[in-house]
Amino acid sequence: MDFLERITIDPGICHGKPCIRGMRWPVEVIIDMLGSGMSINEILEDHPELERDDILASLNYAKMLVSGRTINEAA
């Protein structure tokens, strides 16, 4: 599965920040929850609108950015 398909960038949603599936869930918020020590299961329990693949997509997107790649290079 191409996790990056779950990441959307729309200037009209969250000021154009990368978000999950066009929802108002910025990738940075997902990463912040993981960084605070929440498990994937805890996040999913607290936010049932999210899916496991959304969280994995956020991690993959962060990995791509840290590696210096862009979405165009990942496609």
All heavy atoms as TSV, in Angstrom:
chain	resi	resn	atom	element	x	y	z
A	1	MET	N	N	0.837	-1.190	0.000
A	1	MET	CA	C	0.000	0.000	0.000
A	1	MET	C	C	0.875	1.244	0.000
A	1	MET	O	O	1.877	1.317	0.695
A	1	MET	CB	C	-0.898	-0.016	1.231
A	1	MET	CG	C	-1.549	1.320	1.491
A	1	MET	SD	S	-2.630	1.292	2.894
A	1	MET	CE	C	-3.832	2.412	2.284
A	2	ASP	N	N	0.489	2.214	-0.792
A	2	ASP	CA	C	1.199	3.483	-0.814
A	2	ASP	C	C	0.581	4.388	0.254
A	2	ASP	O	O	-0.458	4.996	0.064
A	2	ASP	CB	C	1.098	4.134	-2.194
A	2	ASP	CG	C	1.884	5.428	-2.274
A	2	ASP	OD1	O	2.617	5.754	-1.317
A	2	ASP	OD2	O	1.773	6.116	-3.287
A	3	PHE	N	N	1.252	4.428	1.398
A	3	PHE	CA	C	0.736	5.203	2.518
A	3	PHE	C	C	0.618	6.683	2.191
A	3	PHE	O	O	-0.230	7.374	2.739
A	3	PHE	CB	C	1.622	5.017	3.750
A	3	PHE	CG	C	1.473	3.676	4.390
A	3	PHE	CD1	C	2.483	2.746	4.321
A	3	PHE	CD2	C	0.311	3.340	5.053
A	3	PHE	CE1	C	2.353	1.502	4.913
A	3	PHE	CE2	C	0.147	2.102	5.649
A	3	PHE	CZ	C	1.181	1.179	5.577
A	4	LEU	N	N	1.449	7.176	1.292
A	4	LEU	CA	C	1.416	8.609	0.996
A	4	LEU	C	C	0.114	9.044	0.331
A	4	LEU	O	O	-0.211	10.223	0.344
A	4	LEU	CB	C	2.621	9.006	0.146
A	4	LEU	CG	C	3.971	8.925	0.867
A	4	LEU	CD1	C	5.093	9.319	-0.080
A	4	LEU	CD2	C	3.981	9.791	2.114
A	5	GLU	N	N	-0.638	8.104	-0.214
A	5	GLU	CA	C	-1.943	8.451	-0.786
A	5	GLU	C	C	-2.901	8.961	0.285
A	5	GLU	O	O	-3.869	9.640	-0.013
A	5	GLU	CB	C	-2.546	7.238	-1.498
A	5	GLU	CG	C	-1.812	6.882	-2.768
A	5	GLU	CD	C	-2.410	5.660	-3.440
A	5	GLU	OE1	O	-3.419	5.133	-2.947
A	5	GLU	OE2	O	-1.848	5.239	-4.460
A	6	ARG	N	N	-2.634	8.637	1.540
A	6	ARG	CA	C	-3.476	9.074	2.643
A	6	ARG	C	C	-3.139	10.492	3.105
A	6	ARG	O	O	-3.895	11.079	3.874
A	6	ARG	CB	C	-3.326	8.129	3.830
A	6	ARG	CG	C	-3.943	6.778	3.558
A	6	ARG	CD	C	-3.800	5.865	4.764
A	6	ARG	NE	N	-4.639	4.708	4.589
A	6	ARG	CZ	C	-5.868	4.589	5.069
A	6	ARG	NH1	N	-6.402	5.541	5.788
A	6	ARG	NH2	N	-6.571	3.505	4.850
A	7	ILE	N	N	-2.025	11.025	2.658
A	7	ILE	CA	C	-1.608	12.373	3.056
A	7	ILE	C	C	-2.068	13.352	1.989
A	7	ILE	O	O	-1.735	13.207	0.812
A	7	ILE	CB	C	-0.074	12.463	3.224
A	7	ILE	CG1	C	0.446	11.378	4.180
A	7	ILE	CG2	C	0.331	13.855	3.676
A	7	ILE	CD1	C	-0.102	11.438	5.585
A	8	THR	N	N	-2.832	14.354	2.405
A	8	THR	CA	C	-3.336	15.354	1.470
A	8	THR	C	C	-2.857	16.734	1.889
A	8	THR	O	O	-2.662	17.006	3.072
A	8	THR	CB	C	-4.874	15.335	1.418
A	8	THR	OG1	O	-5.399	15.524	2.732
A	8	THR	CG2	C	-5.385	14.018	0.861
A	9	ILE	N	N	-2.661	17.572	0.900
A	9	ILE	CA	C	-2.264	18.959	1.143
A	9	ILE	C	C	-3.234	19.839	0.370
A	9	ILE	O	O	-3.293	19.783	-0.855
A	9	ILE	CB	C	-0.808	19.208	0.694
A	9	ILE	CG1	C	0.135	18.306	1.503
A	9	ILE	CG2	C	-0.445	20.675	0.860
A	9	ILE	CD1	C	1.573	18.334	1.043
A	10	ASP	N	N	-4.008	20.608	1.110
A	10	ASP	CA	C	-5.039	21.466	0.543
A	10	ASP	C	C	-4.940	22.826	1.224
A	10	ASP	O	O	-5.074	22.908	2.451
A	10	ASP	CB	C	-6.411	20.843	0.792
A	10	ASP	CG	C	-7.559	21.651	0.218
A	10	ASP	OD1	O	-7.414	22.868	-0.017
A	10	ASP	OD2	O	-8.635	21.055	0.018
A	11	PRO	N	N	-4.697	23.889	0.454
A	11	PRO	CA	C	-4.567	25.219	1.072
A	11	PRO	C	C	-5.786	25.625	1.903
A	11	PRO	O	O	-5.667	26.431	2.809
A	11	PRO	CB	C	-4.400	26.162	-0.121
A	11	PRO	CG	C	-4.011	25.307	-1.263
A	11	PRO	CD	C	-4.541	23.924	-0.990
A	12	GLY	N	N	-6.936	25.027	1.645
A	12	GLY	CA	C	-8.142	25.363	2.376
A	12	GLY	C	C	-8.341	24.568	3.662
A	12	GLY	O	O	-9.308	24.782	4.384
A	13	ILE	N	N	-7.449	23.625	3.935
A	13	ILE	CA	C	-7.561	22.799	5.139
A	13	ILE	C	C	-6.284	22.947	5.956
A	13	ILE	O	O	-5.185	22.657	5.466
A	13	ILE	CB	C	-7.805	21.320	4.788
A	13	ILE	CG1	C	-9.112	21.170	4.011
A	13	ILE	CG2	C	-7.823	20.451	6.045
A	13	ILE	CD1	C	-9.377	19.774	3.503
A	14	CYS	N	N	-6.432	23.427	7.177
A	14	CYS	CA	C	-5.301	23.574	8.113
A	14	CYS	C	C	-4.140	24.351	7.492
A	14	CYS	O	O	-2.981	23.976	7.641
A	14	CYS	CB	C	-4.839	22.216	8.636
A	14	CYS	SG	S	-6.059	21.396	9.669
A	15	HIS	N	N	-4.473	25.407	6.765
A	15	HIS	CA	C	-3.474	26.308	6.170
A	15	HIS	C	C	-2.502	25.580	5.251
A	15	HIS	O	O	-1.333	25.959	5.136
A	15	HIS	CB	C	-2.707	27.053	7.260
A	15	HIS	CG	C	-3.601	27.782	8.212
A	15	HIS	ND1	N	-4.258	28.939	7.875
A	15	HIS	CD2	C	-3.982	27.490	9.486
A	15	HIS	CE1	C	-4.986	29.348	8.894
A	15	HIS	NE2	N	-4.847	28.486	9.884
A	16	GLY	N	N	-2.956	24.515	4.621
A	16	GLY	CA	C	-2.116	23.797	3.665
A	16	GLY	C	C	-1.134	22.827	4.275
A	16	GLY	O	O	-0.272	22.298	3.576
A	17	LYS	N	N	-1.260	22.564	5.579
A	17	LYS	CA	C	-0.374	21.580	6.207
A	17	LYS	C	C	-0.769	20.183	5.733
A	17	LYS	O	O	-1.937	19.921	5.445
A	17	LYS	CB	C	-0.508	21.642	7.731
A	17	LYS	CG	C	0.041	22.903	8.330
A	17	LYS	CD	C	-0.081	22.858	9.838
A	17	LYS	CE	C	0.539	24.118	10.436
A	17	LYS	NZ	N	0.549	24.060	11.903
A	18	PRO	N	N	0.195	19.273	5.665
A	18	PRO	CA	C	-0.129	17.895	5.295
A	18	PRO	C	C	-1.098	17.304	6.318
A	18	PRO	O	O	-0.851	17.379	7.532
A	18	PRO	CB	C	1.219	17.183	5.339
A	18	PRO	CG	C	2.240	18.260	5.268
A	18	PRO	CD	C	1.625	19.467	5.884
A	19	CYS	N	N	-2.195	16.746	5.830
A	19	CYS	CA	C	-3.246	16.202	6.690
A	19	CYS	C	C	-3.593	14.779	6.279
A	19	CYS	O	O	-3.233	14.321	5.205
A	19	CYS	CB	C	-4.507	17.062	6.599
A	19	CYS	SG	S	-4.332	18.693	7.343
A	20	ILE	N	N	-4.349	14.149	7.144
A	20	ILE	CA	C	-4.816	12.791	6.887
A	20	ILE	C	C	-6.110	12.832	6.083
A	20	ILE	O	O	-7.097	13.415	6.524
A	20	ILE	CB	C	-5.074	12.048	8.217
A	20	ILE	CG1	C	-3.796	11.965	9.058
A	20	ILE	CG2	C	-5.661	10.666	7.967
A	20	ILE	CD1	C	-2.689	11.168	8.418
A	21	ARG	N	N	-6.103	12.244	4.911
A	21	ARG	CA	C	-7.282	12.036	4.049
A	21	ARG	C	C	-8.208	13.244	3.954
A	21	ARG	O	O	-9.424	13.107	3.949
A	21	ARG	CB	C	-8.084	10.824	4.543
A	21	ARG	CG	C	-7.332	9.512	4.409
A	21	ARG	CD	C	-8.147	8.315	4.842
A	21	ARG	NE	N	-8.279	8.229	6.286
A	21	ARG	CZ	C	-9.444	8.162	6.921
A	21	ARG	NH1	N	-10.572	8.166	6.269
A	21	ARG	NH2	N	-9.472	8.071	8.235
A	22	GLY	N	N	-7.658	14.427	3.869
A	22	GLY	CA	C	-8.472	15.626	3.701
A	22	GLY	C	C	-9.210	16.059	4.953
A	22	GLY	O	O	-9.986	17.001	4.912
A	23	MET	N	N	-8.971	15.363	6.053
A	23	MET	CA	C	-9.604	15.746	7.319
A	23	MET	C	C	-8.737	16.806	8.000
A	23	MET	O	O	-7.619	17.074	7.587
A	23	MET	CB	C	-9.742	14.519	8.243
A	23	MET	CG	C	-10.640	13.437	7.695
A	23	MET	SD	S	-10.934	12.094	8.878
A	23	MET	CE	C	-9.326	11.346	9.017
A	24	ARG	N	N	-9.233	17.372	9.028
A	24	ARG	CA	C	-8.476	18.371	9.784
A	24	ARG	C	C	-7.592	17.695	10.833
A	24	ARG	O	O	-7.601	18.053	12.000
A	24	ARG	CB	C	-9.422	19.381	10.403
A	24	ARG	CG	C	-10.141	20.192	9.349
A	24	ARG	CD	C	-10.939	21.331	9.916
A	24	ARG	NE	N	-11.605	22.050	8.838
A	24	ARG	CZ	C	-11.042	22.964	8.082
A	24	ARG	NH1	N	-9.772	23.282	8.263
A	24	ARG	NH2	N	-11.730	23.567	7.125
A	25	TRP	N	N	-6.839	16.738	10.383
A	25	TRP	CA	C	-5.876	16.020	11.204
A	25	TRP	C	C	-4.478	16.193	10.599
A	25	TRP	O	O	-4.052	15.389	9.769
A	25	TRP	CB	C	-6.220	14.520	11.260
A	25	TRP	CG	C	-7.157	14.160	12.349
A	25	TRP	CD1	C	-8.477	13.865	12.212
A	25	TRP	CD2	C	-6.867	14.078	13.735
A	25	TRP	NE1	N	-9.017	13.602	13.442
A	25	TRP	CE2	C	-8.047	13.722	14.398
A	25	TRP	CE3	C	-5.716	14.278	14.490
A	25	TRP	CZ2	C	-8.114	13.557	15.776
A	25	TRP	CZ3	C	-5.792	14.109	15.863
A	25	TRP	CH2	C	-6.980	13.752	16.477
A	26	PRO	N	N	-3.768	17.247	10.995
A	26	PRO	CA	C	-2.413	17.430	10.463
A	26	PRO	C	C	-1.487	16.275	10.866
A	26	PRO	O	O	-1.586	15.753	11.984
A	26	PRO	CB	C	-1.938	18.737	11.103
A	26	PRO	CG	C	-3.189	19.438	11.537
A	26	PRO	CD	C	-4.163	18.340	11.874
A	27	VAL	N	N	-0.604	15.923	9.965
A	27	VAL	CA	C	0.381	14.880	10.237
A	27	VAL	C	C	1.156	15.217	11.506
A	27	VAL	O	O	1.432	14.343	12.328
A	27	VAL	CB	C	1.334	14.720	9.023
A	27	VAL	CG1	C	2.528	13.859	9.376
A	27	VAL	CG2	C	0.570	14.152	7.836
A	28	GLU	N	N	1.489	16.489	11.699
A	28	GLU	CA	C	2.286	16.865	12.864
A	28	GLU	C	C	1.575	16.530	14.176
A	28	GLU	O	O	2.231	16.215	15.174
A	28	GLU	CB	C	2.666	18.340	12.828
A	28	GLU	CG	C	1.514	19.287	13.015
A	28	GLU	CD	C	1.924	20.748	12.947
A	28	GLU	OE1	O	2.514	21.258	13.912
A	28	GLU	OE2	O	1.644	21.377	11.903
A	29	VAL	N	N	0.253	16.569	14.205
A	29	VAL	CA	C	-0.485	16.229	15.418
A	29	VAL	C	C	-0.375	14.731	15.698
A	29	VAL	O	O	-0.200	14.312	16.848
A	29	VAL	CB	C	-1.958	16.681	15.307
A	29	VAL	CG1	C	-2.780	16.161	16.476
A	29	VAL	CG2	C	-2.038	18.197	15.227
A	30	ILE	N	N	-0.459	13.923	14.654
A	30	ILE	CA	C	-0.305	12.468	14.810
A	30	ILE	C	C	1.086	12.157	15.356
A	30	ILE	O	O	1.240	11.391	16.306
A	30	ILE	CB	C	-0.528	11.737	13.472
A	30	ILE	CG1	C	-1.873	12.085	12.844
A	30	ILE	CG2	C	-0.331	10.227	13.636
A	30	ILE	CD1	C	-3.081	11.651	13.612
A	31	ILE	N	N	2.106	12.777	14.762
A	31	ILE	CA	C	3.485	12.548	15.203
A	31	ILE	C	C	3.657	13.017	16.643
A	31	ILE	O	O	4.335	12.365	17.449
A	31	ILE	CB	C	4.484	13.263	14.258
A	31	ILE	CG1	C	4.364	12.723	12.827
A	31	ILE	CG2	C	5.920	13.141	14.777
A	31	ILE	CD1	C	4.641	11.251	12.662
A	32	ASP	N	N	3.024	14.137	16.989
A	32	ASP	CA	C	3.111	14.659	18.352
A	32	ASP	C	C	2.495	13.677	19.355
A	32	ASP	O	O	3.059	13.450	20.436
A	32	ASP	CB	C	2.416	16.019	18.439
A	32	ASP	CG	C	2.603	16.675	19.789
A	32	ASP	OD1	O	3.760	16.824	20.226
A	32	ASP	OD2	O	1.586	17.037	20.410
A	33	MET	N	N	1.353	13.092	19.000
A	33	MET	CA	C	0.730	12.120	19.904
A	33	MET	C	C	1.635	10.906	20.112
A	33	MET	O	O	1.795	10.425	21.238
A	33	MET	CB	C	-0.647	11.691	19.370
A	33	MET	CG	C	-1.705	12.759	19.519
A	33	MET	SD	S	-3.386	12.179	19.167
A	33	MET	CE	C	-3.327	11.973	17.387
A	34	LEU	N	N	2.236	10.421	19.038
A	34	LEU	CA	C	3.161	9.302	19.156
A	34	LEU	C	C	4.377	9.695	19.995
A	34	LEU	O	O	4.817	8.933	20.853
A	34	LEU	CB	C	3.600	8.818	17.771
A	34	LEU	CG	C	2.534	8.135	16.932
A	34	LEU	CD1	C	3.000	8.002	15.489
A	34	LEU	CD2	C	2.176	6.777	17.517
A	35	GLY	N	N	4.881	10.891	19.757
A	35	GLY	CA	C	6.043	11.379	20.495
A	35	GLY	C	C	5.775	11.583	21.973
A	35	GLY	O	O	6.691	11.524	22.798
A	36	SER	N	N	4.507	11.814	22.324
A	36	SER	CA	C	4.159	12.003	23.733
A	36	SER	C	C	4.029	10.669	24.463
A	36	SER	O	O	3.815	10.638	25.666
A	36	SER	CB	C	2.856	12.793	23.865
A	36	SER	OG	O	1.748	11.986	23.522
A	37	GLY	N	N	4.152	9.581	23.701
A	37	GLY	CA	C	4.109	8.260	24.314
A	37	GLY	C	C	2.831	7.482	24.078
A	37	GLY	O	O	2.712	6.347	24.534
A	38	MET	N	N	1.868	8.086	23.359
A	38	MET	CA	C	0.642	7.344	23.063
A	38	MET	C	C	0.946	6.214	22.089
A	38	MET	O	O	1.735	6.383	21.155
A	38	MET	CB	C	-0.412	8.268	22.438
A	38	MET	CG	C	-1.012	9.262	23.399
A	38	MET	SD	S	-2.291	10.280	22.616
A	38	MET	CE	C	-3.670	9.121	22.594
A	39	SER	N	N	0.311	5.083	22.319
A	39	SER	CA	C	0.453	3.968	21.379
A	39	SER	C	C	-0.526	4.165	20.229
A	39	SER	O	O	-1.479	4.952	20.325
A	39	SER	CB	C	0.164	2.638	22.083
A	39	SER	OG	O	-1.218	2.535	22.391
A	40	ILE	N	N	-0.307	3.419	19.170
A	40	ILE	CA	C	-1.240	3.471	18.040
A	40	ILE	C	C	-2.638	3.099	18.514
A	40	ILE	O	O	-3.615	3.764	18.171
A	40	ILE	CB	C	-0.764	2.557	16.890
A	40	ILE	CG1	C	0.499	3.131	16.251
A	40	ILE	CG2	C	-1.863	2.373	15.856
A	40	ILE	CD1	C	1.128	2.252	15.190
A	41	ASN	N	N	-2.735	2.059	19.330
A	41	ASN	CA	C	-4.054	1.641	19.813
A	41	ASN	C	C	-4.724	2.719	20.659
A	41	ASN	O	O	-5.937	2.921	20.564
A	41	ASN	CB	C	-3.952	0.329	20.586
A	41	ASN	CG	C	-3.710	-0.856	19.668
A	41	ASN	OD1	O	-4.043	-0.810	18.486
A	41	ASN	ND2	N	-3.119	-1.901	20.198
A	42	GLU	N	N	-3.957	3.411	21.489
A	42	GLU	CA	C	-4.529	4.491	22.299
A	42	GLU	C	C	-5.054	5.615	21.416
A	42	GLU	O	O	-6.139	6.160	21.659
A	42	GLU	CB	C	-3.490	5.038	23.279
A	42	GLU	CG	C	-3.153	4.099	24.406
A	42	GLU	CD	C	-1.993	4.561	25.250
A	42	GLU	OE1	O	-1.048	5.196	24.710
A	42	GLU	OE2	O	-2.014	4.289	26.457
A	43	ILE	N	N	-4.307	5.959	20.398
A	43	ILE	CA	C	-4.745	7.019	19.477
A	43	ILE	C	C	-6.046	6.602	18.793
A	43	ILE	O	O	-6.992	7.377	18.704
A	43	ILE	CB	C	-3.647	7.342	18.438
A	43	ILE	CG1	C	-2.431	7.959	19.135
A	43	ILE	CG2	C	-4.185	8.274	17.349
A	43	ILE	CD1	C	-1.203	8.079	18.258
A	44	LEU	N	N	-6.095	5.360	18.324
A	44	LEU	CA	C	-7.288	4.873	17.629
A	44	LEU	C	C	-8.498	4.798	18.563
A	44	LEU	O	O	-9.621	5.072	18.145
A	44	LEU	CB	C	-7.009	3.516	16.995
A	44	LEU	CG	C	-5.952	3.514	15.883
A	44	LEU	CD1	C	-5.685	2.091	15.420
A	44	LEU	CD2	C	-6.340	4.422	14.740
A	45	GLU	N	N	-8.274	4.443	19.810
A	45	GLU	CA	C	-9.373	4.394	20.780
A	45	GLU	C	C	-9.920	5.793	21.053
A	45	GLU	O	O	-11.131	5.984	21.156
A	45	GLU	CB	C	-8.907	3.759	22.084
A	45	GLU	CG	C	-8.707	2.263	21.995
A	45	GLU	CD	C	-8.066	1.676	23.237
A	45	GLU	OE1	O	-7.968	2.373	24.273
A	45	GLU	OE2	O	-7.650	0.507	23.174
A	46	ASP	N	N	-9.020	6.764	21.168
A	46	ASP	CA	C	-9.431	8.142	21.457
A	46	ASP	C	C	-10.019	8.851	20.240
A	46	ASP	O	O	-10.800	9.788	20.386
A	46	ASP	CB	C	-8.248	8.963	21.971
A	46	ASP	CG	C	-7.843	8.600	23.389
A	46	ASP	OD1	O	-8.567	7.823	24.054
A	46	ASP	OD2	O	-6.787	9.091	23.840
A	47	HIS	N	N	-9.626	8.426	19.046
A	47	HIS	CA	C	-10.018	9.111	17.808
A	47	HIS	C	C	-10.459	8.076	16.765
A	47	HIS	O	O	-9.707	7.750	15.844
A	47	HIS	CB	C	-8.857	9.968	17.287
A	47	HIS	CG	C	-8.319	10.893	18.320
A	47	HIS	ND1	N	-8.982	12.036	18.710
A	47	HIS	CD2	C	-7.194	10.833	19.080
A	47	HIS	CE1	C	-8.285	12.651	19.646
A	47	HIS	NE2	N	-7.202	11.941	19.897
A	48	PRO	N	N	-11.675	7.567	16.892
A	48	PRO	CA	C	-12.132	6.480	16.012
A	48	PRO	C	C	-12.236	6.855	14.534
A	48	PRO	O	O	-12.339	5.973	13.683
A	48	PRO	CB	C	-13.505	6.109	16.585
A	48	PRO	CG	C	-13.916	7.264	17.422
A	48	PRO	CD	C	-12.668	7.946	17.883
A	49	GLU	N	N	-12.188	8.145	14.219
A	49	GLU	CA	C	-12.216	8.544	12.808
A	49	GLU	C	C	-10.891	8.246	12.103
A	49	GLU	O	O	-10.813	8.232	10.879
A	49	GLU	CB	C	-12.582	10.027	12.661
A	49	GLU	CG	C	-11.544	10.999	13.167
A	49	GLU	CD	C	-11.591	11.255	14.676
A	49	GLU	OE1	O	-12.242	10.506	15.426
A	49	GLU	OE2	O	-10.945	12.213	15.106
A	50	LEU	N	N	-9.850	8.012	12.897
A	50	LEU	CA	C	-8.548	7.665	12.331
A	50	LEU	C	C	-8.445	6.154	12.170
A	50	LEU	O	O	-9.104	5.387	12.864
A	50	LEU	CB	C	-7.421	8.161	13.236
A	50	LEU	CG	C	-7.278	9.677	13.352
A	50	LEU	CD1	C	-6.238	10.028	14.410
A	50	LEU	CD2	C	-6.916	10.287	12.014
A	51	GLU	N	N	-7.583	5.756	11.234
A	51	GLU	CA	C	-7.323	4.341	10.988
A	51	GLU	C	C	-5.843	4.076	11.195
A	51	GLU	O	O	-5.013	4.984	11.083
A	51	GLU	CB	C	-7.719	3.977	9.561
A	51	GLU	CG	C	-9.191	4.213	9.263
A	51	GLU	CD	C	-9.541	4.018	7.797
A	51	GLU	OE1	O	-8.651	3.640	6.991
A	51	GLU	OE2	O	-10.708	4.253	7.448
A	52	ARG	N	N	-5.524	2.830	11.471
A	52	ARG	CA	C	-4.126	2.446	11.686
A	52	ARG	C	C	-3.243	2.903	10.514
A	52	ARG	O	O	-2.151	3.415	10.707
A	52	ARG	CB	C	-4.037	0.929	11.874
A	52	ARG	CG	C	-2.639	0.422	12.080
A	52	ARG	CD	C	-2.632	-1.096	12.319
A	52	ARG	NE	N	-1.294	-1.596	12.431
A	52	ARG	CZ	C	-0.523	-1.496	13.497
A	52	ARG	NH1	N	-0.974	-0.885	14.568
A	52	ARG	NH2	N	0.703	-1.976	13.489
A	53	ASP	N	N	-3.730	2.725	9.304
A	53	ASP	CA	C	-2.943	3.127	8.133
A	53	ASP	C	C	-2.714	4.632	8.081
A	53	ASP	O	O	-1.729	5.083	7.501
A	53	ASP	CB	C	-3.601	2.637	6.848
A	53	ASP	CG	C	-3.399	1.136	6.629
A	53	ASP	OD1	O	-2.542	0.526	7.317
A	53	ASP	OD2	O	-4.093	0.573	5.765
A	54	ASP	N	N	-3.596	5.433	8.686
A	54	ASP	CA	C	-3.374	6.880	8.754
A	54	ASP	C	C	-2.143	7.192	9.604
A	54	ASP	O	O	-1.330	8.056	9.261
A	54	ASP	CB	C	-4.586	7.592	9.368
A	54	ASP	CG	C	-5.843	7.451	8.530
A	54	ASP	OD1	O	-5.736	7.355	7.292
A	54	ASP	OD2	O	-6.935	7.459	9.129
A	55	ILE	N	N	-2.016	6.474	10.701
A	55	ILE	CA	C	-0.870	6.693	11.589
A	55	ILE	C	C	0.412	6.223	10.918
A	55	ILE	O	O	1.435	6.910	10.956
A	55	ILE	CB	C	-1.111	5.996	12.939
A	55	ILE	CG1	C	-2.330	6.651	13.608
A	55	ILE	CG2	C	0.119	6.080	13.833
A	55	ILE	CD1	C	-2.859	5.920	14.807
A	56	LEU	N	N	0.346	5.080	10.266
A	56	LEU	CA	C	1.525	4.585	9.541
A	56	LEU	C	C	1.882	5.527	8.394
A	56	LEU	O	O	3.075	5.754	8.118
A	56	LEU	CB	C	1.273	3.171	9.030
A	56	LEU	CG	C	1.068	2.105	10.111
A	56	LEU	CD1	C	0.750	0.756	9.473
A	56	LEU	CD2	C	2.267	2.018	11.030
A	57	ALA	N	N	0.884	6.096	7.745
A	57	ALA	CA	C	1.150	7.069	6.674
A	57	ALA	C	C	1.856	8.296	7.234
A	57	ALA	O	O	2.771	8.832	6.610
A	57	ALA	CB	C	-0.160	7.472	5.993
A	58	SER	N	N	1.447	8.745	8.416
A	58	SER	CA	C	2.095	9.897	9.049
A	58	SER	C	C	3.558	9.608	9.337
A	58	SER	O	O	4.424	10.450	9.095
A	58	SER	CB	C	1.376	10.266	10.352
A	58	SER	OG	O	0.061	10.673	10.099
A	59	LEU	N	N	3.827	8.424	9.845
A	59	LEU	CA	C	5.216	8.043	10.119
A	59	LEU	C	C	6.035	7.955	8.837
A	59	LEU	O	O	7.178	8.406	8.787
A	59	LEU	CB	C	5.261	6.705	10.861
A	59	LEU	CG	C	4.818	6.748	12.315
A	59	LEU	CD1	C	4.666	5.334	12.869
A	59	LEU	CD2	C	5.800	7.557	13.143
A	60	ASN	N	N	5.446	7.389	7.804
A	60	ASN	CA	C	6.154	7.286	6.525
A	60	ASN	C	C	6.403	8.661	5.916
A	60	ASN	O	O	7.449	8.912	5.329
A	60	ASN	CB	C	5.389	6.391	5.557
A	60	ASN	CG	C	5.693	4.938	5.796
A	60	ASN	OD1	O	6.768	4.468	5.458
A	60	ASN	ND2	N	4.767	4.233	6.405
A	61	TYR	N	N	5.438	9.566	6.064
A	61	TYR	CA	C	5.609	10.926	5.561
A	61	TYR	C	C	6.739	11.629	6.319
A	61	TYR	O	O	7.596	12.269	5.707
A	61	TYR	CB	C	4.301	11.701	5.702
A	61	TYR	CG	C	4.367	13.090	5.120
A	61	TYR	CD1	C	4.273	13.287	3.752
A	61	TYR	CD2	C	4.535	14.203	5.937
A	61	TYR	CE1	C	4.341	14.561	3.208
A	61	TYR	CE2	C	4.607	15.476	5.403
A	61	TYR	CZ	C	4.508	15.646	4.042
A	61	TYR	OH	O	4.584	16.899	3.508
A	62	ALA	N	N	6.759	11.478	7.628
A	62	ALA	CA	C	7.826	12.084	8.430
A	62	ALA	C	C	9.192	11.509	8.038
A	62	ALA	O	O	10.183	12.241	7.913
A	62	ALA	CB	C	7.558	11.871	9.916
A	63	LYS	N	N	9.244	10.196	7.833
A	63	LYS	CA	C	10.496	9.556	7.418
A	63	LYS	C	C	10.976	10.126	6.080
A	63	LYS	O	O	12.158	10.415	5.896
A	63	LYS	CB	C	10.317	8.046	7.303
A	63	LYS	CG	C	11.579	7.317	6.849
A	63	LYS	CD	C	11.294	5.882	6.528
A	63	LYS	CE	C	10.642	5.842	5.164
A	63	LYS	NZ	N	10.580	4.525	4.552
A	64	MET	N	N	10.029	10.316	5.161
A	64	MET	CA	C	10.372	10.850	3.852
A	64	MET	C	C	10.964	12.258	3.991
A	64	MET	O	O	11.982	12.576	3.380
A	64	MET	CB	C	9.132	10.895	2.967
A	64	MET	CG	C	9.391	11.396	1.563
A	64	MET	SD	S	7.858	11.761	0.687
A	64	MET	CE	C	7.293	13.195	1.594
A	65	LEU	N	N	10.336	13.089	4.823
A	65	LEU	CA	C	10.839	14.454	4.996
A	65	LEU	C	C	12.219	14.475	5.641
A	65	LEU	O	O	13.089	15.247	5.225
A	65	LEU	CB	C	9.865	15.276	5.837
A	65	LEU	CG	C	8.533	15.616	5.191
A	65	LEU	CD1	C	7.676	16.413	6.160
A	65	LEU	CD2	C	8.725	16.374	3.894
A	66	VAL	N	N	12.437	13.628	6.631
A	66	VAL	CA	C	13.728	13.580	7.316
A	66	VAL	C	C	14.817	13.102	6.363
A	66	VAL	O	O	15.963	13.541	6.439
A	66	VAL	CB	C	13.638	12.678	8.568
A	66	VAL	CG1	C	14.997	12.411	9.159
A	66	VAL	CG2	C	12.744	13.331	9.604
A	67	SER	N	N	14.455	12.244	5.436
A	67	SER	CA	C	15.440	11.729	4.473
A	67	SER	C	C	15.793	12.758	3.392
A	67	SER	O	O	16.702	12.555	2.608
A	67	SER	CB	C	14.943	10.450	3.810
A	67	SER	OG	O	13.920	10.733	2.873
A	68	GLY	N	N	15.026	13.865	3.367
A	68	GLY	CA	C	15.291	14.907	2.380
A	68	GLY	C	C	14.550	14.712	1.066
A	68	GLY	O	O	14.756	15.471	0.123
A	69	ARG	N	N	13.676	13.716	1.021
A	69	ARG	CA	C	12.903	13.472	-0.196
A	69	ARG	C	C	11.660	14.333	-0.211
A	69	ARG	O	O	11.226	14.850	0.808
A	69	ARG	CB	C	12.517	11.992	-0.277
A	69	ARG	CG	C	13.732	11.097	-0.455
A	69	ARG	CD	C	13.409	9.634	-0.368
A	69	ARG	NE	N	12.359	9.262	-1.298
A	69	ARG	CZ	C	11.530	8.251	-1.091
A	69	ARG	NH1	N	11.602	7.534	0.003
A	69	ARG	NH2	N	10.602	7.955	-1.976
A	70	THR	N	N	11.067	14.460	-1.377
A	70	THR	CA	C	9.816	15.191	-1.518
A	70	THR	C	C	8.742	14.215	-1.968
A	70	THR	O	O	9.034	13.090	-2.377
A	70	THR	CB	C	9.937	16.320	-2.568
A	70	THR	OG1	O	10.161	15.726	-3.860
A	70	THR	CG2	C	11.052	17.289	-2.235
A	71	ILE	N	N	7.482	14.670	-1.924
A	71	ILE	CA	C	6.396	13.806	-2.362
A	71	ILE	C	C	6.580	13.434	-3.827
A	71	ILE	O	O	6.341	12.309	-4.222
A	71	ILE	CB	C	5.026	14.500	-2.143
A	71	ILE	CG1	C	4.730	14.551	-0.651
A	71	ILE	CG2	C	3.913	13.780	-2.886
A	71	ILE	CD1	C	3.439	15.225	-0.302
A	72	ASN	N	N	7.032	14.364	-4.648
A	72	ASN	CA	C	7.239	14.076	-6.077
A	72	ASN	C	C	8.281	12.994	-6.281
A	72	ASN	O	O	8.156	12.165	-7.186
A	72	ASN	CB	C	7.660	15.339	-6.828
A	72	ASN	CG	C	6.533	16.362	-6.860
A	72	ASN	OD1	O	5.372	16.022	-6.744
A	72	ASN	ND2	N	6.899	17.622	-6.999
A	73	GLU	N	N	9.316	12.972	-5.452
A	73	GLU	CA	C	10.350	11.938	-5.573
A	73	GLU	C	C	9.840	10.586	-5.088
A	73	GLU	O	O	10.292	9.560	-5.544
A	73	GLU	CB	C	11.584	12.328	-4.751
A	73	GLU	CG	C	12.313	13.525	-5.293
A	73	GLU	CD	C	13.397	14.023	-4.366
A	73	GLU	OE1	O	13.280	13.845	-3.143
A	73	GLU	OE2	O	14.367	14.601	-4.884
A	74	ALA	N	N	8.882	10.613	-4.159
A	74	ALA	CA	C	8.354	9.362	-3.613
A	74	ALA	C	C	7.350	8.711	-4.554
A	74	ALA	O	O	7.108	7.521	-4.480
A	74	ALA	CB	C	7.694	9.624	-2.259
A	75	ALA	N	N	6.771	9.496	-5.438
A	75	ALA	CA	C	5.734	8.966	-6.339
A	75	ALA	C	C	6.322	8.059	-7.389
A	75	ALA	O	O	7.440	8.027	-7.696
A	75	ALA	CB	C	4.991	10.123	-6.997
